[in-house]
Amino acid sequence: MADIITEGQRILAERWPTANYLRREFPYMGDNFRGNLRGDFATDSFGRKDFNVYEQGKVVSRTLIQSPPGKNPTVGVILPGNYSFPTGNNTETLTILDGELEASVNEGPCSILKRDGTIIAPAGTNLHLAAHYDPVFYICRYEPKISAVNDT
């Protein structure tokens, strides 16, 4: 989706029009931090802003394409509401950049996360998120599930 049509897309594009704005706001997130803000935002084949849009535009993210290629994190915004996302085959590490979020994995205990707060949702689980008041900005890293290899 390349055109800005949802409130979440508008808020995210205004906060960080380019990846350089994101890096200037969070200079401490260098290569050794779990967030790692190298690279530029993904664009579509026409060079337009490319967004991942969920929940009718209330949860929106952009992919940071890293150089050298690696695990490409997303940065995004969660508008007030309650959401549930399956992790699929990836472990997801969600770190709050700004705002306050209530989060749990598989209906487990809830954590209140603020700036730099992190929750890890293993592959095959559900990540439950609730933003109660203001938009929440985040970065999410994805680690593919590693299958066991039988050497016998």
Secondary structure as UniProt FT lines:
FT   HELIX           7..15
FT   HELIX           19..25
FT   TURN            27..28
FT   TURN            31..32
FT   STRAND          40..41
FT   TURN            45..46
FT   STRAND          52..54
FT   HELIX           55..57
FT   STRAND          59..65
FT   STRAND          74..78
FT   STRAND          81..86
FT   TURN            88..89
FT   STRAND          90..98
FT   STRAND          101..105
FT   TURN            106..107
FT   STRAND          111..113
FT   TURN            115..116
FT   STRAND          118..121
FT   TURN            123..124
FT   STRAND          126..131
FT   STRAND          136..144
//
